[in-house]
Amino acid sequence: MANFKVKITEVTPLVTNVFRIRTEKPAGYNFSPGQATEVSLQYEGWEKEKRPFTFTCLPKDNFLEFTIKTYEDHQGVTKRISTIAPGDEFEIGDAWGTINYKGEGVFIAGGAGVTPFLSILRDLHQKGALGYNQLICSNKFEDEIICYDELKSMLGDRFINTITKQNEPELHIGRIDKEYLQAHIKDFNQQFYVCGPQGFTKTILGILKESGANAEGLVFEQ
Ligand SMILES: Cc1cc2nc3c(=O)[nH]c(=O)nc-3n(C[C@H](O)[C@H](O)[C@H](O)COP(=O)(O)OP(=O)(O)OC[C@H]3O[C@@H](n4cnc5c(N)ncnc54)[C@H](O)[C@@H]3O)c2cc1C
């Protein structure tokens, strides 16, 4: 497996605790939308701490982009990322991952689990091939929704949100359960893409199967 040192060129805060980080792109580096890579920080003592992050740029861009949620309470890599600056470096490996576009369907994301879908949907958008793809996102608070305006302008009413912890949000409040999915999805005989924390993914996959989704039509990070 190859490793590449890439210089950070841009750090942009997006929403609470989430940063868009762009880096140089090594010559000939390839990935497909939805894939991730192992990233390590190049500060002393951090070089061996590799964490997976997903590319949110397009394969044809001349930079790499990550959209990273940082956790102040983990005392880990993402906490350190919250103080990163242009000129610092990441080391990245080859691209890997099981999430890739297999055709029109429903994308279901919990929190930062939207990142592989950002790359896939941006890719489809620039190819004029968004079709009837739907994106359902669950976040604790409205101000945590990553790239809300961009996703809304790409998907319109096919971008559906639910909020689980905020009092009186403007958007729908409540967890994604069987009733919620059955209200928003007309046909369970289509492609589904699920990404989020482990418990979220397990619950959603269970509901989809119970509702008649075909196991072969489910794409999720294993
Ligand atoms: C394929 C894949 C792609 C991913 N892509 C992205 C992406 O594009 N963007 C993104 O934001 N995330 C992404 N993630 C998630 C990301 O990898 C994790 O958020 C990251 O690894 C967390 O690293 P960390 O060092 O900050 O914390 P961790 O490695 O989770 O933990 C560091 C320390 O904190 C402790 N800790 C862990 N959880 C808690 C807790 N709840 N409270 C207190 N302490 C805790 C641990 O015991 C450990 O000592 C992806 C994950 C996978 C598997």
The ligand as an SDF file (V2000), in Angstrom:
LIG
                    3D

 53 58  0  0  0  0  0  0  0  0999 V2000
  -14.6780    4.2410    6.0910 C   0  0  0  0  0  0  0  0  0  0  0  0
  -14.8610    5.4000    7.0390 C   0  0  0  0  0  0  0  0  0  0  0  0
  -14.9170    6.6890    6.5140 C   0  0  0  0  0  0  0  0  0  0  0  0
  -15.0660    7.7870    7.3720 C   0  0  0  0  0  0  0  0  0  0  0  0
  -15.1440    9.0510    6.8390 N   0  0  0  0  0  0  0  0  0  0  0  0
  -15.3350   10.1080    7.6370 C   0  0  0  0  0  0  0  0  0  0  0  0
  -15.4400   11.4340    7.0950 C   0  0  0  0  0  0  0  0  0  0  0  0
  -15.3570   11.6470    5.8790 O   0  0  0  0  0  0  0  0  0  0  0  0
  -15.6370   12.4580    7.9520 N   0  0  0  0  0  0  0  0  0  0  0  0
  -15.7310   12.2590    9.3030 C   0  0  0  0  0  0  0  0  0  0  0  0
  -15.9150   13.2390   10.0310 O   0  0  0  0  0  0  0  0  0  0  0  0
  -15.6220   11.0330    9.8560 N   0  0  0  0  0  0  0  0  0  0  0  0
  -15.4190    9.9560    9.0580 C   0  0  0  0  0  0  0  0  0  0  0  0
  -15.2900    8.7060    9.6110 N   0  0  0  0  0  0  0  0  0  0  0  0
  -15.2650    8.5830   11.0960 C   0  0  0  0  0  0  0  0  0  0  0  0
  -13.8560    8.9410   11.5900 C   0  0  0  0  0  0  0  0  0  0  0  0
  -12.9430    7.9820   11.1040 O   0  0  0  0  0  0  0  0  0  0  0  0
  -13.8150    8.9920   13.1340 C   0  0  0  0  0  0  0  0  0  0  0  0
  -14.6070   10.0460   13.5840 O   0  0  0  0  0  0  0  0  0  0  0  0
  -12.3920    9.2000   13.6010 C   0  0  0  0  0  0  0  0  0  0  0  0
  -11.6480    8.0290   13.3490 O   0  0  0  0  0  0  0  0  0  0  0  0
  -12.3480    9.5240   15.0890 C   0  0  0  0  0  0  0  0  0  0  0  0
  -10.9980    9.6280   15.4360 O   0  0  0  0  0  0  0  0  0  0  0  0
  -10.5300   10.2450   16.8270 P   0  0  0  0  0  0  0  0  0  0  0  0
   -9.0820    9.8920   16.9720 O   0  0  0  0  0  0  0  0  0  0  0  0
  -10.8870   11.6780   16.9510 O   0  0  0  0  0  0  0  0  0  0  0  0
  -11.3740    9.4810   17.8860 O   0  0  0  0  0  0  0  0  0  0  0  0
  -11.4200    7.9190   18.2300 P   0  0  0  0  0  0  0  0  0  0  0  0
  -10.3970    7.1500   17.5050 O   0  0  0  0  0  0  0  0  0  0  0  0
  -12.8450    7.5100   18.1190 O   0  0  0  0  0  0  0  0  0  0  0  0
  -11.0660    7.9240   19.7520 O   0  0  0  0  0  0  0  0  0  0  0  0
   -9.8830    8.5050   20.3220 C   0  0  0  0  0  0  0  0  0  0  0  0
   -9.9530    8.3620   21.8320 C   0  0  0  0  0  0  0  0  0  0  0  0
  -11.1930    8.8610   22.3550 O   0  0  0  0  0  0  0  0  0  0  0  0
  -11.8900    7.8530   23.0710 C   0  0  0  0  0  0  0  0  0  0  0  0
  -13.3220    7.9520   22.7310 N   0  0  0  0  0  0  0  0  0  0  0  0
  -13.9410    7.3690   21.6760 C   0  0  0  0  0  0  0  0  0  0  0  0
  -15.2500    7.6610   21.6810 N   0  0  0  0  0  0  0  0  0  0  0  0
  -15.4580    8.4780   22.7380 C   0  0  0  0  0  0  0  0  0  0  0  0
  -16.6000    9.1120   23.2710 C   0  0  0  0  0  0  0  0  0  0  0  0
  -17.8160    9.0010   22.7060 N   0  0  0  0  0  0  0  0  0  0  0  0
  -16.4460    9.8910   24.3760 N   0  0  0  0  0  0  0  0  0  0  0  0
  -15.2370   10.0170   24.9660 C   0  0  0  0  0  0  0  0  0  0  0  0
  -14.1120    9.4240   24.5060 N   0  0  0  0  0  0  0  0  0  0  0  0
  -14.2230    8.6580   23.4180 C   0  0  0  0  0  0  0  0  0  0  0  0
  -11.2850    6.5380   22.6160 C   0  0  0  0  0  0  0  0  0  0  0  0
  -11.3570    5.5880   23.6700 O   0  0  0  0  0  0  0  0  0  0  0  0
   -9.8710    6.9090   22.2720 C   0  0  0  0  0  0  0  0  0  0  0  0
   -9.0230    6.8480   23.3760 O   0  0  0  0  0  0  0  0  0  0  0  0
  -15.1530    7.5900    8.7790 C   0  0  0  0  0  0  0  0  0  0  0  0
  -15.0990    6.2790    9.2950 C   0  0  0  0  0  0  0  0  0  0  0  0
  -14.9680    5.2100    8.4400 C   0  0  0  0  0  0  0  0  0  0  0  0
  -14.9240    3.8180    9.0150 C   0  0  0  0  0  0  0  0  0  0  0  0
  1  2  1  0
  2  3  1  0
  2 52  2  0
  3  4  2  0
  4  5  1  0
  4 50  1  0
  5  6  2  0
  6  7  1  0
  6 13  1  0
  7  8  2  0
  7  9  1  0
  9 10  1  0
 10 11  2  0
 10 12  1  0
 12 13  2  0
 13 14  1  0
 14 15  1  0
 14 50  1  0
 15 16  1  0
 16 17  1  0
 16 18  1  0
 18 19  1  0
 18 20  1  0
 20 21  1  0
 20 22  1  0
 22 23  1  0
 23 24  1  0
 24 25  2  0
 24 26  1  0
 24 27  1  0
 27 28  1  0
 28 29  2  0
 28 30  1  0
 28 31  1  0
 31 32  1  0
 32 33  1  0
 33 34  1  0
 33 48  1  0
 34 35  1  0
 35 36  1  0
 35 46  1  0
 36 37  1  0
 36 45  1  0
 37 38  2  0
 38 39  1  0
 39 40  1  0
 39 45  2  0
 40 41  1  0
 40 42  2  0
 42 43  1  0
 43 44  2  0
 44 45  1  0
 46 47  1  0
 46 48  1  0
 48 49  1  0
 50 51  2  0
 51 52  1  0
 52 53  1  0
M  END
$$$$
